[in-house]
Amino acid sequence: MRHTLFDPRICTLGEGAFWHPERQQAFWFDILDRRLLSRHHGRELEWRFPERVSAAGWIDRDSLLIASETALLRLDLNDGSTRPLAALEPDLPGNRSNDGRADPWGGFWIGTMALDASAGAGAIYRYFDGQLHKLYDGISIPNAICFSAPARIAYYADTAQQTVWMQDLDDQGWPVGAPQVFLDFTGTEDYPDGAVLDAQGNFWNARWGRGALVCHAPTGEVLDEIRLPAAQATCPAFIGEHLDRILVTSAAEGLAGAEDGRSWLVLPGNGIRGLPEPRVRA
């Protein structure tokens, strides 16, 4: 068995898994139930929000950047207080945030989508040095945002289009040229959800609807596939002192299986390790 239960709490829509390297602590979200979840020294932790929340990065030991449906927020983990950092699509009240991740240059990429997942209603932004910059529009369900610092490459997906793109970046982490297709699943049963890179540059992708975590080489070749009990796998993150395990969230939305919506711990084996999550400059 290459997976085990990490957390039994059921998420309607689990997402945004990440590992805080200074706290040695895993975090993830239940978007639709408006909460941030964590486990630390065996304790179940939870922070509640007045609106949907979906992704995070770490600013310092006690502060997280939180992507909510209307803003990027700074959360104090000690007292639960928040303060706004940037408004997120204030002119589009029918949208919310979805997948996001810190980049190696201190920025934070965040995707948005319509609450009803309308085609092309979302976008992908980069928060950098206190400003929010739109990078791409016409996105339906943004996912799989992750980065290779040595190769200066960003990856992102539109789950609805069943496509993952790769984007060259400059030495400050800004896109250079047009994105190129990395993985095209059009016409198959594969819907790319969240993703993360390992230290060798391999792309680990959760497959929505197929209950799998799939590892691709930088060429796109499939290197490994790990099946999970939850059909709607959503987001992976390398966790642990040695970053040699993978937390994978899932969603119970629309399903009635006993395992759906729980969070799983995957053992990739073969000496595979992840990369530390970069600090967000905020």
Short mmCIF file of the C-alpha atoms (twelve columns), coordinates in Angstrom:
data_MODEL
# 
_entry.id   MODEL 
# 
loop_
_atom_site.group_PDB 
_atom_site.id 
_atom_site.type_symbol 
_atom_site.label_atom_id 
_atom_site.label_alt_id 
_atom_site.label_comp_id 
_atom_site.label_asym_id 
_atom_site.label_seq_id 
_atom_site.Cartn_x 
_atom_site.Cartn_y 
_atom_site.Cartn_z 
_atom_site.pdbx_PDB_model_num 
ATOM 1   C CA . MET A 1   0.000   0.000  0.000   1 
ATOM 2   C CA . ARG A 2   1.486   3.337  -1.078  1 
ATOM 3   C CA . HIS A 3   -1.048  5.557  0.620   1 
ATOM 4   C CA . THR A 4   -2.567  5.946  4.063   1 
ATOM 5   C CA . LEU A 5   -5.162  8.237  5.629   1 
ATOM 6   C CA . PHE A 6   -3.645  11.566 6.697   1 
ATOM 7   C CA . ASP A 7   -6.741  13.300 8.067   1 
ATOM 8   C CA . PRO A 8   -10.281 11.904 8.474   1 
ATOM 9   C CA . ARG A 9   -12.138 15.215 8.233   1 
ATOM 10  C CA . ILE A 10  -14.318 15.309 5.129   1 
ATOM 11  C CA . CYS A 11  -13.844 18.280 2.815   1 
ATOM 12  C CA . THR A 12  -16.635 19.203 0.443   1 
ATOM 13  C CA . LEU A 13  -13.923 20.597 -1.828  1 
ATOM 14  C CA . GLY A 14  -10.425 20.004 -0.470  1 
ATOM 15  C CA . GLU A 15  -7.663  22.069 -2.105  1 
ATOM 16  C CA . GLY A 16  -4.530  24.148 -1.589  1 
ATOM 17  C CA . ALA A 17  -2.292  21.638 0.219   1 
ATOM 18  C CA . PHE A 18  1.103   23.011 1.252   1 
ATOM 19  C CA . TRP A 19  3.855   22.521 3.825   1 
ATOM 20  C CA . HIS A 20  5.153   25.400 5.957   1 
ATOM 21  C CA . PRO A 21  8.916   24.743 6.172   1 
ATOM 22  C CA . GLU A 22  9.555   26.858 9.288   1 
ATOM 23  C CA . ARG A 23  6.631   25.450 11.261  1 
ATOM 24  C CA . GLN A 24  7.018   21.923 9.850   1 
ATOM 25  C CA . GLN A 25  3.257   21.909 9.464   1 
ATOM 26  C CA . ALA A 26  0.801   20.886 6.738   1 
ATOM 27  C CA . PHE A 27  -2.125  23.092 5.724   1 
ATOM 28  C CA . TRP A 28  -4.993  22.659 3.265   1 
ATOM 29  C CA . PHE A 29  -8.446  24.104 2.539   1 
ATOM 30  C CA . ASP A 30  -12.068 23.113 2.273   1 
ATOM 31  C CA . ILE A 31  -13.105 25.789 -0.225  1 
ATOM 32  C CA . LEU A 32  -16.870 25.445 -0.048  1 
ATOM 33  C CA . ASP A 33  -16.979 25.139 3.740   1 
ATOM 34  C CA . ARG A 34  -14.773 28.257 4.049   1 
ATOM 35  C CA . ARG A 35  -12.096 26.818 6.289   1 
ATOM 36  C CA . LEU A 36  -8.345  26.284 6.515   1 
ATOM 37  C CA . LEU A 37  -7.318  22.949 8.032   1 
ATOM 38  C CA . SER A 38  -4.081  21.685 9.548   1 
ATOM 39  C CA . ARG A 39  -2.572  18.894 11.601  1 
ATOM 40  C CA . HIS A 40  0.286   19.586 13.997  1 
ATOM 41  C CA . HIS A 41  1.758   17.107 16.502  1 
ATOM 42  C CA . GLY A 42  -1.340  14.964 16.060  1 
ATOM 43  C CA . ARG A 43  -3.783  17.817 16.746  1 
ATOM 44  C CA . GLU A 44  -6.554  18.780 14.327  1 
ATOM 45  C CA . LEU A 45  -6.582  22.548 13.735  1 
ATOM 46  C CA . GLU A 46  -9.076  24.745 11.876  1 
ATOM 47  C CA . TRP A 47  -9.576  28.418 10.968  1 
ATOM 48  C CA . ARG A 48  -12.977 29.657 9.713   1 
ATOM 49  C CA . PHE A 49  -13.527 32.484 7.198   1 
ATOM 50  C CA . PRO A 50  -16.575 34.535 6.135   1 
ATOM 51  C CA . GLU A 51  -16.060 33.618 2.462   1 
ATOM 52  C CA . ARG A 52  -14.548 30.844 0.354   1 
ATOM 53  C CA . VAL A 53  -10.773 30.354 0.692   1 
ATOM 54  C CA . SER A 54  -8.629  28.171 -1.537  1 
ATOM 55  C CA . ALA A 55  -4.827  28.615 -1.469  1 
ATOM 56  C CA . ALA A 56  -1.977  29.905 0.668   1 
ATOM 57  C CA . GLY A 57  1.699   30.703 0.914   1 
ATOM 58  C CA . TRP A 58  3.858   31.435 3.936   1 
ATOM 59  C CA . ILE A 59  5.059   34.965 4.721   1 
ATOM 60  C CA . ASP A 60  6.855   34.210 7.982   1 
ATOM 61  C CA . ARG A 61  6.601   31.678 10.781  1 
ATOM 62  C CA . ASP A 62  3.274   32.965 12.057  1 
ATOM 63  C CA . SER A 63  1.714   34.563 8.956   1 
ATOM 64  C CA . LEU A 64  0.158   33.121 5.816   1 
ATOM 65  C CA . LEU A 65  -0.997  34.728 2.602   1 
ATOM 66  C CA . ILE A 66  -4.555  33.463 2.058   1 
ATOM 67  C CA . ALA A 67  -6.449  33.633 -1.242  1 
ATOM 68  C CA . SER A 68  -10.150 34.221 -0.631  1 
ATOM 69  C CA . GLU A 69  -12.903 34.771 -3.157  1 
ATOM 70  C CA . THR A 70  -12.504 38.574 -3.039  1 
ATOM 71  C CA . ALA A 71  -8.970  39.274 -1.793  1 
ATOM 72  C CA . LEU A 72  -5.498  38.170 -0.858  1 
ATOM 73  C CA . LEU A 73  -5.272  38.312 2.943   1 
ATOM 74  C CA . ARG A 74  -2.568  38.127 5.579   1 
ATOM 75  C CA . LEU A 75  -3.580  35.640 8.291   1 
ATOM 76  C CA . ASP A 76  -2.063  35.651 11.765  1 
ATOM 77  C CA . LEU A 77  -2.001  31.994 12.793  1 
ATOM 78  C CA . ASN A 78  -1.797  32.883 16.480  1 
ATOM 79  C CA . ASP A 79  -4.987  34.918 16.851  1 
ATOM 80  C CA . GLY A 80  -6.777  34.214 13.562  1 
ATOM 81  C CA . SER A 81  -6.932  37.861 12.555  1 
ATOM 82  C CA . THR A 82  -6.664  38.884 8.890   1 
ATOM 83  C CA . ARG A 83  -5.874  42.045 6.991   1 
ATOM 84  C CA . PRO A 84  -6.192  42.663 3.254   1 
ATOM 85  C CA . LEU A 85  -3.162  42.695 0.969   1 
ATOM 86  C CA . ALA A 86  -4.866  43.099 -2.420  1 
ATOM 87  C CA . ALA A 87  -8.392  43.008 -3.810  1 
ATOM 88  C CA . LEU A 88  -9.104  40.098 -6.156  1 
ATOM 89  C CA . GLU A 89  -11.451 40.838 -9.056  1 
ATOM 90  C CA . PRO A 90  -13.669 43.292 -7.124  1 
ATOM 91  C CA . ASP A 91  -15.627 43.927 -10.331 1 
ATOM 92  C CA . LEU A 92  -16.513 40.215 -10.716 1 
ATOM 93  C CA . PRO A 93  -18.670 39.200 -7.717  1 
ATOM 94  C CA . GLY A 94  -19.549 35.904 -9.403  1 
ATOM 95  C CA . ASN A 95  -15.933 34.689 -9.262  1 
ATOM 96  C CA . ARG A 96  -13.756 33.125 -6.573  1 
ATOM 97  C CA . SER A 97  -10.142 32.061 -6.160  1 
ATOM 98  C CA . ASN A 98  -9.062  28.491 -6.873  1 
ATOM 99  C CA . ASP A 99  -5.578  26.989 -7.205  1 
ATOM 100 C CA . GLY A 100 -2.485  29.012 -6.247  1 
ATOM 101 C CA . ARG A 101 1.124   28.630 -5.171  1 
ATOM 102 C CA . ALA A 102 4.151   30.744 -4.213  1 
ATOM 103 C CA . ASP A 103 6.825   31.091 -6.870  1 
ATOM 104 C CA . PRO A 104 10.598  30.869 -6.230  1 
ATOM 105 C CA . TRP A 105 11.036  34.648 -6.661  1 
ATOM 106 C CA . GLY A 106 8.765   35.563 -3.745  1 
ATOM 107 C CA . GLY A 107 5.618   36.055 -5.786  1 
ATOM 108 C CA . PHE A 108 2.297   34.248 -5.504  1 
ATOM 109 C CA . TRP A 109 0.260   33.022 -8.479  1 
ATOM 110 C CA . ILE A 110 -3.485  32.689 -8.012  1 
ATOM 111 C CA . GLY A 111 -6.204  31.525 -10.388 1 
ATOM 112 C CA . THR A 112 -9.835  32.602 -10.380 1 
ATOM 113 C CA . MET A 113 -12.998 31.000 -11.777 1 
ATOM 114 C CA . ALA A 114 -16.747 31.554 -11.851 1 
ATOM 115 C CA . LEU A 115 -18.771 30.151 -8.982  1 
ATOM 116 C CA . ASP A 116 -20.733 28.153 -11.551 1 
ATOM 117 C CA . ALA A 117 -17.527 27.255 -13.491 1 
ATOM 118 C CA . SER A 118 -18.675 29.207 -16.572 1 
ATOM 119 C CA . ALA A 119 -16.302 28.731 -19.495 1 
ATOM 120 C CA . GLY A 120 -13.516 31.292 -19.751 1 
ATOM 121 C CA . ALA A 121 -14.694 33.434 -16.833 1 
ATOM 122 C CA . GLY A 122 -11.476 33.162 -14.800 1 
ATOM 123 C CA . ALA A 123 -7.883  34.333 -14.963 1 
ATOM 124 C CA . ILE A 124 -4.439  33.785 -13.444 1 
ATOM 125 C CA . TYR A 125 -2.670  36.575 -11.563 1 
ATOM 126 C CA . ARG A 126 0.730   37.097 -9.949  1 
ATOM 127 C CA . TYR A 127 1.019   38.973 -6.661  1 
ATOM 128 C CA . PHE A 128 4.498   40.502 -6.480  1 
ATOM 129 C CA . ASP A 129 5.920   43.350 -4.386  1 
ATOM 130 C CA . GLY A 130 2.492   44.346 -3.155  1 
ATOM 131 C CA . GLN A 131 0.813   44.470 -6.569  1 
ATOM 132 C CA . LEU A 132 -1.530  42.075 -8.363  1 
ATOM 133 C CA . HIS A 133 -0.808  41.579 -12.081 1 
ATOM 134 C CA . LYS A 134 -3.034  39.672 -14.529 1 
ATOM 135 C CA . LEU A 135 -1.049  37.090 -16.519 1 
ATOM 136 C CA . TYR A 136 -3.734  35.104 -18.399 1 
ATOM 137 C CA . ASP A 137 -7.469  35.416 -18.950 1 
ATOM 138 C CA . GLY A 138 -10.094 33.181 -20.500 1 
ATOM 139 C CA . ILE A 139 -9.426  30.433 -17.932 1 
ATOM 140 C CA . SER A 140 -12.324 28.201 -16.848 1 
ATOM 141 C CA . ILE A 141 -10.888 26.173 -13.920 1 
ATOM 142 C CA . PRO A 142 -7.276  27.155 -13.100 1 
ATOM 143 C CA . ASN A 143 -5.163  24.426 -11.540 1 
ATOM 144 C CA . ALA A 144 -1.706  22.777 -11.409 1 
ATOM 145 C CA . ILE A 145 0.204   26.005 -10.704 1 
ATOM 146 C CA . CYS A 146 3.811   25.081 -9.830  1 
ATOM 147 C CA . PHE A 147 7.352   26.129 -10.692 1 
ATOM 148 C CA . SER A 148 10.832  24.965 -11.641 1 
ATOM 149 C CA . ALA A 149 13.323  27.606 -10.478 1 
ATOM 150 C CA . PRO A 150 16.398  26.075 -12.214 1 
ATOM 151 C CA . ALA A 151 14.573  25.778 -15.544 1 
ATOM 152 C CA . ARG A 152 12.666  29.071 -15.082 1 
ATOM 153 C CA . ILE A 153 9.388   27.375 -15.973 1 
ATOM 154 C CA . ALA A 154 5.864   27.774 -14.609 1 
ATOM 155 C CA . TYR A 155 3.143   25.186 -15.141 1 
ATOM 156 C CA . TYR A 156 -0.598  25.745 -15.045 1 
ATOM 157 C CA . ALA A 157 -3.725  23.933 -16.222 1 
ATOM 158 C CA . ASP A 158 -7.297  24.572 -17.183 1 
ATOM 159 C CA . THR A 159 -9.077  21.493 -15.887 1 
ATOM 160 C CA . ALA A 160 -12.093 22.117 -18.117 1 
ATOM 161 C CA . GLN A 161 -9.849  22.183 -21.199 1 
ATOM 162 C CA . GLN A 162 -7.976  19.043 -20.018 1 
ATOM 163 C CA . THR A 163 -4.691  20.805 -20.773 1 
ATOM 164 C CA . VAL A 164 -1.512  21.685 -18.865 1 
ATOM 165 C CA . TRP A 165 0.761   24.425 -20.189 1 
ATOM 166 C CA . MET A 166 4.386   25.300 -19.479 1 
ATOM 167 C CA . GLN A 167 5.578   28.891 -19.493 1 
ATOM 168 C CA . ASP A 168 9.147   30.213 -19.736 1 
ATOM 169 C CA . LEU A 169 10.011  32.823 -17.099 1 
ATOM 170 C CA . ASP A 170 12.637  35.562 -16.846 1 
ATOM 171 C CA . ASP A 171 15.055  36.019 -13.942 1 
ATOM 172 C CA . GLN A 172 12.348  37.798 -11.915 1 
ATOM 173 C CA . GLY A 173 9.710   35.131 -12.523 1 
ATOM 174 C CA . TRP A 174 7.699   36.951 -15.202 1 
ATOM 175 C CA . PRO A 175 6.366   35.108 -18.280 1 
ATOM 176 C CA . VAL A 176 8.479   35.332 -21.437 1 
ATOM 177 C CA . GLY A 177 6.872   34.460 -24.765 1 
ATOM 178 C CA . ALA A 178 3.761   32.356 -25.247 1 
ATOM 179 C CA . PRO A 179 2.925   29.283 -23.114 1 
ATOM 180 C CA . GLN A 180 3.430   25.849 -24.693 1 
ATOM 181 C CA . VAL A 181 1.265   22.756 -24.213 1 
ATOM 182 C CA . PHE A 182 2.890   20.323 -21.768 1 
ATOM 183 C CA . LEU A 183 0.091   17.730 -21.394 1 
ATOM 184 C CA . ASP A 184 -3.009  17.408 -23.557 1 
ATOM 185 C CA . PHE A 185 -5.721  15.048 -22.271 1 
ATOM 186 C CA . THR A 186 -8.455  16.174 -24.646 1 
ATOM 187 C CA . GLY A 187 -10.889 13.341 -25.318 1 
ATOM 188 C CA . THR A 188 -9.635  11.176 -22.439 1 
ATOM 189 C CA . GLU A 189 -10.897 10.583 -18.886 1 
ATOM 190 C CA . ASP A 190 -8.037  12.644 -17.410 1 
ATOM 191 C CA . TYR A 191 -8.823  16.031 -15.868 1 
ATOM 192 C CA . PRO A 192 -5.692  17.687 -14.436 1 
ATOM 193 C CA . ASP A 193 -6.193  19.245 -11.023 1 
ATOM 194 C CA . GLY A 194 -3.484  20.469 -8.611  1 
ATOM 195 C CA . ALA A 195 0.193   19.702 -9.147  1 
ATOM 196 C CA . VAL A 196 3.632   20.039 -7.580  1 
ATOM 197 C CA . LEU A 197 7.194   19.424 -8.784  1 
ATOM 198 C CA . ASP A 198 9.715   17.170 -7.063  1 
ATOM 199 C CA . ALA A 199 13.415  17.972 -6.684  1 
ATOM 200 C CA . GLN A 200 14.195  16.219 -9.998  1 
ATOM 201 C CA . GLY A 201 11.720  18.419 -11.888 1 
ATOM 202 C CA . ASN A 202 9.046   15.722 -12.247 1 
ATOM 203 C CA . PHE A 203 5.428   16.889 -12.325 1 
ATOM 204 C CA . TRP A 204 3.054   15.228 -9.816  1 
ATOM 205 C CA . ASN A 205 -0.558  15.828 -10.827 1 
ATOM 206 C CA . ALA A 206 -3.843  14.957 -9.096  1 
ATOM 207 C CA . ARG A 207 -6.447  13.661 -11.531 1 
ATOM 208 C CA . TRP A 208 -9.986  14.854 -10.787 1 
ATOM 209 C CA . GLY A 209 -12.565 12.110 -11.291 1 
ATOM 210 C CA . ARG A 210 -10.037 9.301  -11.635 1 
ATOM 211 C CA . GLY A 211 -8.708  9.109  -8.079  1 
ATOM 212 C CA . ALA A 212 -5.054  9.128  -9.078  1 
ATOM 213 C CA . LEU A 213 -1.791  10.937 -8.469  1 
ATOM 214 C CA . VAL A 214 0.330   10.722 -11.640 1 
ATOM 215 C CA . CYS A 215 4.016   11.573 -11.995 1 
ATOM 216 C CA . HIS A 216 5.264   12.930 -15.339 1 
ATOM 217 C CA . ALA A 217 8.860   13.478 -16.407 1 
ATOM 218 C CA . PRO A 218 9.778   16.964 -17.726 1 
ATOM 219 C CA . THR A 219 9.196   15.471 -21.187 1 
ATOM 220 C CA . GLY A 220 5.614   14.562 -20.251 1 
ATOM 221 C CA . GLU A 221 6.260   10.812 -20.068 1 
ATOM 222 C CA . VAL A 222 4.336   8.994  -17.312 1 
ATOM 223 C CA . LEU A 223 6.766   7.715  -14.673 1 
ATOM 224 C CA . ASP A 224 4.380   6.584  -11.946 1 
ATOM 225 C CA . GLU A 225 0.694   6.424  -11.033 1 
ATOM 226 C CA . ILE A 226 -0.728  5.954  -7.540  1 
ATOM 227 C CA . ARG A 227 -4.441  5.233  -7.177  1 
ATOM 228 C CA . LEU A 228 -6.322  6.713  -4.220  1 
ATOM 229 C CA . PRO A 229 -9.594  5.682  -2.504  1 
ATOM 230 C CA . ALA A 230 -11.091 9.132  -3.201  1 
ATOM 231 C CA . ALA A 231 -12.333 9.590  -6.771  1 
ATOM 232 C CA . GLN A 232 -11.898 13.361 -6.847  1 
ATOM 233 C CA . ALA A 233 -8.211  13.889 -6.002  1 
ATOM 234 C CA . THR A 234 -7.477  17.612 -5.997  1 
ATOM 235 C CA . CYS A 235 -4.086  18.886 -4.803  1 
ATOM 236 C CA . PRO A 236 -0.700  17.385 -3.824  1 
ATOM 237 C CA . ALA A 237 2.101   18.849 -1.702  1 
ATOM 238 C CA . PHE A 238 5.372   17.342 -0.495  1 
ATOM 239 C CA . ILE A 239 5.441   17.360 3.298   1 
ATOM 240 C CA . GLY A 240 7.506   16.126 6.236   1 
ATOM 241 C CA . GLU A 241 10.960  16.875 7.593   1 
ATOM 242 C CA . HIS A 242 12.578  15.340 4.498   1 
ATOM 243 C CA . LEU A 243 9.814   16.285 2.024   1 
ATOM 244 C CA . ASP A 244 9.571   12.615 1.095   1 
ATOM 245 C CA . ARG A 245 5.798   12.186 1.501   1 
ATOM 246 C CA . ILE A 246 2.923   13.739 -0.432  1 
ATOM 247 C CA . LEU A 247 -0.282  15.094 1.078   1 
ATOM 248 C CA . VAL A 248 -3.179  14.796 -1.386  1 
ATOM 249 C CA . THR A 249 -6.529  16.469 -0.765  1 
ATOM 250 C CA . SER A 250 -9.835  15.329 -2.249  1 
ATOM 251 C CA . ALA A 251 -13.439 16.445 -2.664  1 
ATOM 252 C CA . ALA A 252 -16.709 14.875 -1.532  1 
ATOM 253 C CA . GLU A 253 -18.842 17.279 -3.595  1 
ATOM 254 C CA . GLY A 254 -21.446 15.307 -5.531  1 
ATOM 255 C CA . LEU A 255 -20.287 11.942 -4.154  1 
ATOM 256 C CA . ALA A 256 -21.341 9.679  -1.303  1 
ATOM 257 C CA . GLY A 257 -18.305 7.418  -0.870  1 
ATOM 258 C CA . ALA A 258 -16.988 6.904  2.648   1 
ATOM 259 C CA . GLU A 259 -13.459 7.923  1.628   1 
ATOM 260 C CA . ASP A 260 -14.312 10.935 -0.548  1 
ATOM 261 C CA . GLY A 261 -13.256 14.320 0.790   1 
ATOM 262 C CA . ARG A 262 -10.591 12.948 3.127   1 
ATOM 263 C CA . SER A 263 -6.888  13.847 2.925   1 
ATOM 264 C CA . TRP A 264 -4.308  11.202 2.051   1 
ATOM 265 C CA . LEU A 265 -0.616  10.611 2.618   1 
ATOM 266 C CA . VAL A 266 1.213   9.133  -0.368  1 
ATOM 267 C CA . LEU A 267 4.642   7.462  -0.142  1 
ATOM 268 C CA . PRO A 268 6.370   8.063  -3.503  1 
ATOM 269 C CA . GLY A 269 9.455   5.950  -2.642  1 
ATOM 270 C CA . ASN A 270 12.622  5.615  -4.742  1 
ATOM 271 C CA . GLY A 271 14.294  8.458  -2.854  1 
ATOM 272 C CA . ILE A 272 11.916  11.040 -4.351  1 
ATOM 273 C CA . ARG A 273 11.770  14.321 -2.467  1 
ATOM 274 C CA . GLY A 274 10.049  17.626 -2.938  1 
ATOM 275 C CA . LEU A 275 11.216  21.219 -2.786  1 
ATOM 276 C CA . PRO A 276 10.602  23.621 0.110   1 
ATOM 277 C CA . GLU A 277 7.746   26.052 -0.457  1 
ATOM 278 C CA . PRO A 278 9.228   29.531 -1.123  1 
ATOM 279 C CA . ARG A 279 8.476   32.461 1.160   1 
ATOM 280 C CA . VAL A 280 6.023   35.044 -0.177  1 
ATOM 281 C CA . ARG A 281 7.258   38.640 -0.160  1 
ATOM 282 C CA . ALA A 282 4.323   40.525 1.313   1 
# 
